[in-house]
Amino acid sequence: MPSINPEPLVASTPPHSTGFHHRVGEPRRTPNNAFGFPTPGPQSPTAATATAKHYFVAESTWQDILDHGEYDDVVVGSGLCALAYIDEALRRDPYRKILVLERGGVKSRFVDVIFSGLCTFWSAWCPRAIHGKWDLMRGFPKEVVALCSEEKFWKRAEELLHVTTADRLDTPIFGELQREIDQRLMDGIQRIRAADFAQPAPLAVGRKTSLSTWAFDKFSTPGPLLAIHGKQLELAQNNEGSPLSIATNTIVERFELDVDGEGPNHSAVVLHTSRGTLCFPSGKTNIILAAGAIPATTLLMNSVGEPLKDRAGSRLSGHFLSHIVARFPYEVGKLRPHLEIAASYVAGRQKENDHQFHIQVTAIHSPHPERDAEDAARLCPDYAAAATREQLKGSERYVVLVCASLGELSEINHHSWVRHNPEHPDVTTNVRLQINVSEADSQLWELMDEATYDSIDVMAGDQASSIEYWHQDPDATTGKWSSRRAPTKQIHIQGVVHETSTLYMSDNLEEDTTASVGLDYRPRGCKNVYVTGGSLFPSSGSWNPTLTMCGLAQDLAEKLHEENGEKSKK
């Protein structure tokens, strides 16, 4: 059982309370100011004042941490990988002492908690990287593929994120149209060039209702993470666990290794942050990197040096994106008098090199565009792939298809990289980044676009000759429908999403001279630093990375728990 932190760290944690005054301060009650007369008490609590004392590390506690706080784990970031690691680690050992360091904070609006960063605004698509007979983990170590071939690997991650397929959502909005689109895609899969399979979209959704049915409420990290915080606080008060500490507005800059230690791997003993320096002289505190691929790579470049030279950032992959909007007339007898949405997933590959793409289909029928537009934007799995009010208007007797198609950038491209730029004054951004679209990428992009148009034809069925495509005007505020396909420069989205591979893992770091992380999730040269997230992926695949990232973070928590058990036995 890990040791409990010094008493001041526990004593400074406020008791669990849901009272308003506990969070914003007790009103003054003096003879001259009783019950708000003549001067009222606090009237406009901000998000920070309402939540900081209740959920986040107070300044006095932070000073105690700087002075003599040593934890089992310091988790950098508070997004999905952080949640997956923390949930699994504390489920296995509620006494585990964990400190979360998050650079984000709490915005001024009461409901706008953003400490989990982009994980409050994401697409919710959670396909498996291994789907039936299709192993989509090209280039991954065989040990990782074997791990991901086990059903329990996916079940555990899906349980955490409440993943369910769109056809199982208990709402009439995902009803008849969902079943129709799914069936058309599965029946017509052979007519979609290079496609392997189609399925109802697997989505991370909100919590179950009291009747154990699923409604669509997109999964978001802050609620579950704060629920763990509350649970651990109660356990700590009953001496049955340790509190989870979350420090916001804390930027992790770099760490220092104890280079005097023996062997090629060294312990991180100092962690520099924007709010002061944390020291772990025993070298027993794990640093869990749960930030994005680029921030984690930058941190390691600034901290490790020679062991990761020519390795970290030598590879960079991710997904390029096309966005195609179309519509087709729908049979009058099948039209429902309310908003309907379908979410489906089509996966394919370029057979010559096994490079992958997938199509995220969002189908919408809106009989009342003015009334439905807001719900359509909120309930569509991907906000960026929701139909606009202008696209819905005049489409009352149509099904509008919004297709977001993602293809993988080749991981074998020496012109795509992240490189250290030590001359830049900000150590959190002192890197240069370059992404190059290779000839192989261009060929896959063209194939993916054609497969998307094939999918639209298949979904339209006998109305394929009546398909219309949305053409956005150059000013991006208006548009119109046309029987012609939209120009390529319109449907190709600038930029890359789901960056991966910057710290890719290998089963042999000595033979693979550009890999950064071993099968134990430790970067080369480090003893107590561990990496989570898409930076570990040797290739990006085309599948949305969230579910796999969470599964690997859970696996890390399990391995560290077992490692601690072995140490305790010794």
C-alpha positions as CSV (number, residue, x, y, z in Angstrom):
1,M,0.0,0.0,0.0
2,P,1.6,3.4,-1.0
3,S,2.3,5.7,1.8
4,I,0.0,8.7,2.5
5,N,1.3,12.1,1.8
6,P,2.3,14.4,4.7
7,E,-0.7,15.6,6.7
8,P,-0.9,19.2,5.4
9,L,-1.7,17.9,1.9
10,V,-4.7,16.0,3.3
11,A,-5.8,18.7,5.8
12,S,-5.9,21.4,3.2
13,T,-8.3,19.5,1.0
14,P,-11.8,20.9,1.7
15,P,-14.5,18.5,3.0
16,H,-17.0,17.2,0.5
17,S,-19.9,19.5,0.4
18,T,-22.5,20.5,-2.1
19,G,-23.5,23.7,-0.2
20,F,-23.5,27.0,-2.1
21,H,-21.8,29.0,0.6
22,H,-19.0,26.4,0.9
23,R,-18.0,27.1,-2.7
24,V,-18.4,30.9,-2.8
25,G,-17.8,31.9,0.8
26,E,-20.0,32.5,3.9
27,P,-22.0,35.7,3.9
28,R,-20.8,38.3,6.5
29,R,-23.1,38.3,9.6
30,T,-22.1,41.3,11.8
31,P,-24.4,43.7,13.7
32,N,-24.0,46.1,10.8
33,N,-24.3,43.6,8.0
34,A,-26.8,40.9,8.8
35,F,-28.4,38.7,6.2
36,G,-27.4,40.9,3.3
37,F,-28.6,44.2,4.8
38,P,-27.6,46.9,4.1
39,T,-24.9,45.4,1.8
40,P,-25.6,42.1,0.0
41,G,-23.1,39.2,0.0
42,P,-21.7,37.4,-3.0
43,Q,-24.1,37.7,-5.9
44,S,-22.1,36.6,-9.0
45,P,-19.8,33.7,-8.4
46,T,-17.5,32.9,-11.3
47,A,-16.7,29.4,-12.5
48,A,-13.3,29.7,-10.7
49,T,-14.7,30.8,-7.3
50,A,-17.5,28.2,-7.5
51,T,-15.4,25.2,-8.3
52,A,-11.8,25.8,-7.3
53,K,-12.1,25.1,-3.6
54,H,-14.4,22.1,-4.3
55,Y,-12.5,20.3,-7.0
56,F,-9.1,21.8,-7.6
57,V,-5.8,22.3,-5.6
58,A,-6.0,25.5,-3.6
59,E,-2.9,27.8,-3.5
60,S,-2.1,26.8,0.1
61,T,-2.2,23.1,-0.9
62,W,0.0,23.8,-3.9
63,Q,2.6,25.3,-1.7
64,D,2.6,22.2,0.5
65,I,3.0,20.1,-2.6
66,L,6.0,22.2,-3.7
67,D,7.5,21.9,-0.2
68,H,7.1,18.2,0.5
69,G,4.7,16.5,-1.8
70,E,5.6,13.2,-3.3
71,Y,3.1,11.1,-5.2
72,D,2.9,7.7,-6.8
73,D,1.9,9.4,-10.1
74,V,2.0,12.9,-11.6
75,V,-0.2,12.9,-14.6
76,V,0.5,15.6,-17.2
77,G,-2.9,16.5,-18.9
78,S,-6.5,15.9,-17.9
79,G,-8.0,14.5,-21.2
80,L,-9.1,11.1,-22.3
81,C,-5.8,9.3,-21.7
82,A,-5.5,10.9,-18.3
83,L,-9.0,9.7,-17.4
84,A,-8.4,6.2,-18.7
85,Y,-5.1,5.9,-16.7
86,I,-6.5,7.4,-13.5
87,D,-9.7,5.5,-13.5
88,E,-7.9,2.1,-14.0
89,A,-5.2,2.9,-11.5
90,L,-7.5,3.9,-8.7
91,R,-9.9,1.1,-9.4
92,R,-7.1,-1.3,-8.8
93,D,-5.6,0.6,-5.9
94,P,-7.7,3.4,-4.3
95,Y,-4.8,4.3,-2.0
96,R,-2.7,5.4,-5.0
97,K,-1.6,9.0,-4.7
98,I,-2.1,10.9,-8.0
99,L,-1.6,14.5,-8.9
100,V,-3.0,15.9,-12.2
101,L,-1.3,18.9,-13.7
102,E,-3.4,20.7,-16.3
103,R,-2.4,23.8,-18.2
104,G,-6.0,24.8,-18.8
105,G,-8.3,26.5,-16.2
106,V,-11.9,27.4,-15.7
107,K,-13.4,30.1,-17.9
108,S,-15.4,33.0,-16.6
109,R,-18.8,31.6,-17.5
110,F,-20.2,29.4,-14.8
111,V,-20.7,26.3,-16.9
112,D,-17.5,26.6,-19.0
113,V,-15.1,24.2,-17.2
114,I,-12.3,23.6,-19.8
115,F,-9.6,21.9,-17.8
116,S,-9.9,18.8,-19.9
117,G,-9.0,20.8,-23.0
118,L,-10.1,19.4,-26.4
119,C,-11.8,16.5,-24.8
120,T,-14.8,18.7,-24.1
121,F,-15.2,19.2,-27.9
122,W,-14.6,16.1,-29.9
123,S,-16.4,13.8,-32.4
124,A,-17.2,10.8,-30.1
125,W,-16.5,8.2,-32.9
126,C,-14.8,5.2,-31.3
127,P,-14.1,2.4,-33.8
128,R,-11.9,-0.5,-32.9
129,A,-8.5,-0.8,-34.5
130,I,-9.1,-4.5,-34.9
131,H,-12.5,-5.2,-36.4
132,G,-13.3,-8.9,-36.8
133,K,-10.9,-10.3,-39.4
134,W,-9.5,-6.9,-40.2
135,D,-6.3,-6.1,-38.4
136,L,-5.9,-2.3,-39.0
137,M,-2.7,-1.9,-36.8
138,R,-0.1,-1.9,-39.5
139,G,3.4,-1.7,-38.2
140,F,2.5,-2.1,-34.5
141,P,4.7,-4.5,-32.4
142,K,3.3,-8.0,-32.4
143,E,2.9,-7.9,-28.6
144,V,0.6,-4.8,-28.9
145,V,-1.4,-6.4,-31.7
146,A,-1.8,-9.5,-29.5
147,L,-3.0,-7.4,-26.6
148,C,-5.5,-5.6,-28.9
149,S,-6.7,-8.9,-30.3
150,E,-8.2,-9.7,-26.9
151,E,-11.9,-8.9,-26.5
152,K,-11.3,-7.7,-22.9
153,F,-9.0,-4.9,-24.1
154,W,-11.8,-3.3,-26.1
155,K,-14.5,-4.0,-23.6
156,R,-12.7,-2.3,-20.8
157,A,-12.1,0.9,-22.9
158,E,-15.7,0.8,-24.3
159,E,-17.1,0.6,-20.7
160,L,-15.1,3.6,-19.7
161,L,-16.3,5.7,-22.6
162,H,-19.8,4.2,-22.7
163,V,-19.3,3.2,-26.3
164,T,-22.4,2.0,-28.1
165,T,-23.4,1.8,-31.7
166,A,-25.8,4.3,-33.1
167,D,-28.4,1.7,-33.9
168,R,-28.7,1.0,-30.2
169,L,-29.4,4.6,-29.1
170,D,-32.7,4.7,-27.3
171,T,-34.2,7.7,-29.1
172,P,-36.5,8.0,-32.1
173,I,-34.1,10.5,-33.6
174,F,-31.7,7.6,-34.2
175,G,-34.4,5.2,-35.5
176,E,-35.8,4.3,-38.8
177,L,-33.4,6.4,-40.8
178,Q,-30.5,4.8,-38.9
179,R,-31.6,1.3,-39.8
180,E,-32.2,2.3,-43.5
181,I,-28.8,3.9,-44.0
182,D,-27.0,1.0,-42.2
183,Q,-28.7,-1.6,-44.3
184,R,-28.1,0.2,-47.6
185,L,-24.4,0.5,-46.8
186,M,-24.0,-3.1,-45.7
187,D,-25.9,-4.4,-48.7
188,G,-24.0,-2.2,-51.1
189,I,-20.5,-2.5,-49.7
190,Q,-19.2,-4.3,-52.8
191,R,-20.2,-1.2,-54.9
192,I,-18.0,1.1,-52.8
193,R,-14.5,0.9,-54.2
194,A,-11.8,-0.3,-51.8
195,A,-14.3,-0.6,-49.0
196,D,-13.9,-3.5,-46.5
197,F,-16.9,-3.1,-44.2
198,A,-19.7,-0.8,-43.0
199,Q,-21.2,-0.7,-39.5
200,P,-23.4,1.6,-37.3
201,A,-21.2,4.2,-35.9
202,P,-19.6,3.2,-32.5
203,L,-20.0,6.3,-30.4
204,A,-18.9,7.4,-26.9
205,V,-22.2,8.5,-25.3
206,G,-23.3,9.9,-22.0
207,R,-24.2,7.9,-19.0
208,K,-27.1,5.4,-18.9
209,T,-30.4,6.6,-17.6
210,S,-32.1,5.0,-14.5
211,L,-33.9,2.6,-16.9
212,S,-30.5,1.5,-18.3
213,T,-31.2,2.7,-21.8
214,W,-28.9,4.8,-24.0
215,A,-29.8,8.3,-25.2
216,F,-27.3,10.3,-27.2
217,D,-25.4,12.7,-24.8
218,K,-21.9,12.9,-26.1
219,F,-19.3,11.6,-23.6
220,S,-17.1,14.3,-22.1
221,T,-14.1,14.0,-19.7
222,P,-14.7,16.6,-17.0
223,G,-17.8,14.9,-15.4
224,P,-16.2,11.4,-15.0
225,L,-12.9,12.9,-13.8
226,L,-14.6,15.1,-11.2
227,A,-16.7,12.1,-10.1
228,I,-13.5,10.1,-9.5
229,H,-12.3,13.1,-7.5
230,G,-15.4,13.1,-5.3
231,K,-15.2,9.4,-4.8
232,Q,-11.6,9.5,-3.7
233,L,-12.3,12.3,-1.3
234,E,-14.9,10.3,0.4
235,L,-12.7,7.2,0.5
236,A,-9.9,9.4,2.0
237,Q,-12.2,10.7,4.7
238,N,-12.9,7.1,5.7
239,N,-9.3,6.1,5.5
240,E,-10.1,3.8,2.6
241,G,-8.2,5.6,-0.1
242,S,-6.2,8.7,-1.1
243,P,-7.6,12.0,-2.5
244,L,-7.1,12.8,-6.2
245,S,-5.4,16.2,-6.6
246,I,-6.1,18.3,-9.7
247,A,-4.0,21.4,-10.2
248,T,-5.2,23.7,-13.0
249,N,-3.4,26.6,-14.7
250,T,-0.2,24.7,-14.3
251,I,2.1,24.4,-17.3
252,V,4.6,21.5,-17.3
253,E,7.8,22.8,-18.9
254,R,10.4,20.0,-18.5
255,F,11.8,17.5,-16.1
256,E,15.4,16.6,-15.1
257,L,16.9,13.2,-14.9
258,D,19.2,11.9,-12.2
259,V,22.1,11.3,-14.5
260,D,24.3,10.1,-11.7
261,G,22.3,6.9,-11.4
262,E,23.6,3.6,-12.8
263,G,22.7,2.1,-16.1
264,P,21.3,3.6,-19.3
265,N,18.0,4.6,-17.8
266,H,17.6,7.4,-15.3
267,S,14.9,8.6,-13.0
268,A,13.1,11.9,-13.3
269,V,13.6,13.7,-10.0
270,V,12.7,17.3,-10.8
271,L,9.7,18.6,-12.7
272,H,9.6,22.3,-13.7
273,T,6.2,23.9,-14.0
274,S,5.0,27.5,-14.5
275,R,4.0,27.5,-10.8
276,G,7.2,26.2,-9.3
277,T,9.4,23.2,-9.2
278,L,8.3,19.8,-7.9
279,C,11.0,17.5,-6.5
280,F,10.9,13.7,-6.3
281,P,14.3,12.8,-4.7
282,S,13.5,9.2,-4.3
283,G,12.8,8.8,-8.0
284,K,9.7,6.7,-7.2
285,T,7.1,9.1,-8.5
286,N,6.0,8.2,-12.0
287,I,5.4,10.9,-14.6
288,I,2.6,10.0,-16.9
289,L,2.5,12.0,-20.1
290,A,-1.2,12.2,-21.0
291,A,-1.0,15.3,-23.2
292,G,-1.3,15.3,-27.0
293,A,1.4,13.9,-29.3
294,I,3.1,17.3,-30.0
295,P,3.2,18.6,-26.4
296,A,4.5,15.2,-25.1
297,T,7.2,15.1,-27.8
298,T,8.2,18.7,-27.0
299,L,8.5,17.9,-23.3
300,L,10.7,14.9,-23.9
301,M,12.9,16.8,-26.4
302,N,13.5,19.5,-23.7
303,S,14.1,16.9,-21.0
304,V,15.9,13.7,-22.2
305,G,18.5,14.8,-24.7
306,E,20.8,12.3,-26.2
307,P,18.9,9.1,-25.7
308,L,16.0,10.5,-27.9
309,K,18.1,12.4,-30.4
310,D,17.1,11.5,-34.0
311,R,14.2,9.5,-32.5
312,A,11.6,11.8,-31.0
313,G,9.7,13.5,-33.8
314,S,11.5,11.6,-36.5
315,R,8.1,10.3,-37.6
316,L,4.9,12.2,-37.9
317,S,1.6,10.9,-39.1
318,G,-2.1,11.7,-38.7
319,H,-5.2,12.1,-40.8
320,F,-6.1,14.2,-43.8
321,L,-9.7,15.1,-44.3
322,S,-12.4,15.6,-47.0
323,H,-15.8,17.1,-46.3
324,I,-18.6,16.3,-48.8
325,V,-22.2,17.3,-48.3
326,A,-25.0,15.9,-50.5
327,R,-28.7,15.3,-50.5
328,F,-31.2,13.0,-52.2
329,P,-35.0,12.9,-52.2
330,Y,-36.5,10.4,-49.6
331,E,-39.6,8.3,-50.1
332,V,-42.6,10.3,-48.8
333,G,-44.0,7.3,-47.0
334,K,-40.8,6.9,-44.9
335,L,-40.5,10.5,-43.9
336,R,-41.1,11.1,-40.1
337,P,-42.6,14.3,-38.7
338,H,-39.6,14.8,-36.5
339,L,-35.8,15.2,-36.8
340,E,-34.0,12.0,-37.7
341,I,-30.3,11.3,-37.7
342,A,-28.2,8.3,-38.7
343,A,-24.5,7.8,-38.0
344,S,-22.6,5.1,-40.0
345,Y,-19.0,4.1,-40.5
346,V,-17.4,2.8,-43.7
347,A,-13.8,1.5,-43.7
348,G,-11.6,0.8,-46.6
349,R,-7.9,0.3,-47.8
350,Q,-5.7,0.9,-50.7
351,K,-4.9,-2.7,-51.4
352,E,-1.4,-2.1,-52.9
353,N,0.1,-0.7,-49.7
354,D,-2.6,-1.3,-47.0
355,H,-3.0,2.4,-46.4
356,Q,-6.4,3.1,-44.9
357,F,-9.3,5.5,-45.0
358,H,-12.8,5.6,-43.5
359,I,-16.0,7.6,-44.1
360,Q,-18.0,9.0,-41.2
361,V,-21.5,9.4,-42.5
362,T,-24.0,11.6,-40.8
363,A,-27.5,11.5,-42.4
364,I,-30.1,14.0,-41.4
365,H,-33.8,14.4,-42.2
366,S,-35.2,17.7,-40.9
367,P,-38.9,18.5,-41.5
368,H,-38.6,21.7,-39.6
369,P,-35.2,23.3,-40.3
370,E,-35.6,26.4,-38.3
371,R,-36.6,24.4,-35.3
372,D,-34.3,21.4,-35.8
373,A,-31.0,23.2,-36.7
374,E,-29.9,23.6,-33.1
375,D,-30.8,20.0,-32.2
376,A,-29.1,18.7,-35.3
377,A,-25.9,20.5,-34.5
378,R,-26.0,19.2,-30.9
379,L,-27.0,15.6,-31.6
380,C,-24.8,15.0,-34.6
381,P,-21.8,12.9,-33.4
382,D,-19.3,15.3,-35.0
383,Y,-20.2,19.0,-34.6
384,A,-17.8,19.8,-37.5
385,A,-19.8,17.4,-39.7
386,A,-23.3,18.7,-38.8
387,A,-25.6,20.1,-41.5
388,T,-26.0,23.9,-41.3
389,R,-29.3,25.7,-41.1
390,E,-28.9,26.8,-44.7
391,Q,-28.3,23.3,-45.9
392,L,-31.4,22.0,-44.1
393,K,-33.6,24.8,-45.3
394,G,-35.4,23.7,-48.4
395,S,-34.4,20.0,-47.8
396,E,-37.5,19.0,-45.9
397,R,-38.2,16.1,-48.3
398,Y,-34.6,15.2,-48.6
399,V,-32.0,13.3,-46.6
400,V,-28.9,15.4,-46.2
401,L,-25.6,13.5,-46.0
402,V,-22.6,15.0,-44.3
403,C,-19.6,12.8,-45.1
404,A,-16.3,13.4,-43.2
405,S,-13.7,11.1,-44.7
406,L,-10.4,10.5,-43.1
407,G,-7.3,9.0,-44.6
408,E,-3.9,8.2,-43.0
409,L,-0.8,10.0,-43.9
410,S,2.0,7.6,-44.6
411,E,4.3,7.1,-41.6
412,I,7.3,6.5,-44.0
413,N,7.9,10.1,-45.1
414,H,11.2,11.8,-44.2
415,H,9.6,15.1,-45.1
416,S,7.1,15.0,-42.2
417,W,8.7,15.6,-38.8
418,V,8.8,17.4,-35.5
419,R,12.2,19.0,-34.7
420,H,13.6,20.6,-31.6
421,N,14.1,24.4,-31.8
422,P,16.0,25.2,-28.6
423,E,16.5,28.9,-29.6
424,H,12.8,29.5,-29.2
425,P,12.3,31.2,-25.8
426,D,9.1,29.2,-24.8
427,V,10.1,25.6,-23.9
428,T,6.5,24.4,-24.3
429,T,6.4,25.3,-28.0
430,N,10.1,25.3,-29.0
431,V,9.7,22.9,-31.9
432,R,9.4,23.1,-35.7
433,L,6.8,21.0,-37.4
434,Q,6.5,20.0,-41.0
435,I,3.8,17.8,-42.7
436,N,4.2,16.7,-46.3
437,V,1.6,15.0,-48.5
438,S,3.4,12.4,-50.4
439,E,2.5,10.9,-53.8
440,A,1.1,7.8,-51.9
441,D,-1.0,10.1,-49.7
442,S,-2.4,11.9,-52.8
443,Q,-3.3,8.6,-54.4
444,L,-5.1,7.5,-51.2
445,W,-6.9,10.8,-50.9
446,E,-8.2,10.5,-54.4
447,L,-9.4,6.9,-53.8
448,M,-11.0,8.0,-50.6
449,D,-13.0,10.7,-52.3
450,E,-14.2,8.4,-55.0
451,A,-15.2,5.8,-52.3
452,T,-17.2,8.6,-50.6
453,Y,-19.1,9.4,-53.7
454,D,-19.7,5.7,-54.2
455,S,-21.1,5.6,-50.6
456,I,-23.4,8.5,-51.4
457,D,-24.7,6.7,-54.5
458,V,-25.3,3.5,-52.4
459,M,-27.2,5.4,-49.7
460,A,-29.4,7.2,-52.3
461,G,-30.5,3.9,-53.8
462,D,-33.0,4.4,-56.6
463,Q,-32.7,8.2,-56.1
464,A,-29.0,8.2,-57.1
465,S,-29.8,10.2,-60.3
466,S,-31.3,13.0,-58.2
467,I,-28.3,13.5,-55.9
468,E,-27.3,17.1,-55.4
469,Y,-24.1,18.4,-53.8
470,W,-23.5,21.5,-51.7
471,H,-21.3,24.2,-53.2
472,Q,-20.0,26.7,-50.7
473,D,-19.5,30.2,-52.1
474,P,-16.0,31.6,-51.7
475,D,-17.1,34.0,-48.9
476,A,-18.1,30.8,-46.9
477,T,-21.4,32.4,-45.7
478,T,-23.7,31.2,-48.5
479,G,-24.0,28.2,-50.8
480,K,-26.3,26.3,-53.2
481,W,-27.2,22.8,-54.3
482,S,-26.1,21.5,-57.6
483,S,-26.0,18.2,-59.5
484,R,-22.3,18.7,-60.1
485,R,-19.8,17.5,-57.6
486,A,-18.2,20.2,-55.5
487,P,-14.6,21.2,-56.5
488,T,-11.7,19.4,-54.9
489,K,-10.3,22.5,-53.3
490,Q,-13.6,22.9,-51.4
491,I,-13.9,19.4,-50.1
492,H,-10.3,19.0,-49.1
493,I,-9.8,20.5,-45.6
494,Q,-6.5,22.2,-44.9
495,G,-4.6,20.8,-41.9
496,V,-4.2,17.5,-40.2
497,V,-6.2,15.9,-37.3
498,H,-5.3,13.1,-34.9
499,E,-1.5,13.6,-35.0
500,T,0.4,10.4,-34.2
501,S,3.7,8.5,-34.3
502,T,6.0,11.2,-33.0
503,L,7.2,8.8,-30.1
504,Y,6.3,5.6,-31.7
505,M,6.8,2.4,-29.8
506,S,8.9,-0.7,-30.8
507,D,9.7,-4.1,-29.4
508,N,13.4,-3.4,-29.9
509,L,14.7,0.1,-29.4
510,E,18.3,-0.7,-30.2
511,E,17.5,-2.2,-33.6
512,D,14.8,0.3,-34.5
513,T,17.0,3.4,-34.4
514,T,14.1,6.0,-34.8
515,A,11.7,4.5,-32.3
516,S,11.4,6.3,-28.9
517,V,9.3,4.2,-26.6
518,G,9.5,0.5,-25.5
519,L,6.7,-2.0,-24.9
520,D,6.7,-0.9,-21.2
521,Y,5.6,2.6,-22.4
522,R,8.9,4.2,-21.1
523,P,10.9,6.5,-23.4
524,R,14.4,5.5,-24.1
525,G,16.7,6.7,-21.3
526,C,14.0,7.0,-18.7
527,K,13.0,4.9,-15.6
528,N,9.9,6.5,-14.3
529,V,8.4,8.4,-17.2
530,Y,5.6,6.9,-19.3
531,V,3.9,7.9,-22.5
532,T,0.2,7.5,-23.4
533,G,-1.7,8.6,-26.5
534,G,-1.4,8.6,-30.3
535,S,2.3,9.5,-30.3
536,L,2.9,5.8,-29.5
537,F,1.3,4.6,-32.7
538,P,3.9,3.4,-35.4
539,S,1.2,4.2,-38.0
540,S,-2.0,6.2,-37.6
541,G,-4.3,3.8,-39.5
542,S,-7.5,5.7,-40.4
543,W,-9.6,4.8,-37.4
544,N,-10.3,7.4,-34.8
545,P,-7.6,6.9,-32.2
546,T,-9.5,7.6,-29.0
547,L,-10.6,4.1,-28.1
548,T,-7.2,2.5,-28.7
549,M,-5.4,5.3,-26.8
550,C,-7.6,4.8,-23.8
551,G,-7.2,1.0,-23.9
552,L,-3.4,1.4,-23.9
553,A,-3.5,3.9,-21.1
554,Q,-5.5,1.4,-19.1
555,D,-3.0,-1.3,-19.9
556,L,-0.2,1.0,-18.6
557,A,-2.1,1.4,-15.3
558,E,-2.5,-2.3,-15.0
559,K,1.2,-3.0,-15.7
560,L,2.3,-0.4,-13.1
561,H,0.0,-1.9,-10.6
562,E,1.4,-5.3,-11.2
563,E,4.9,-4.0,-11.1
564,N,4.2,-2.4,-7.7
565,G,2.8,-5.7,-6.4
566,E,6.0,-7.4,-7.4
567,K,8.1,-4.8,-5.7
568,S,6.0,-5.2,-2.5
569,K,6.6,-8.9,-2.5
570,K,10.3,-8.4,-2.7
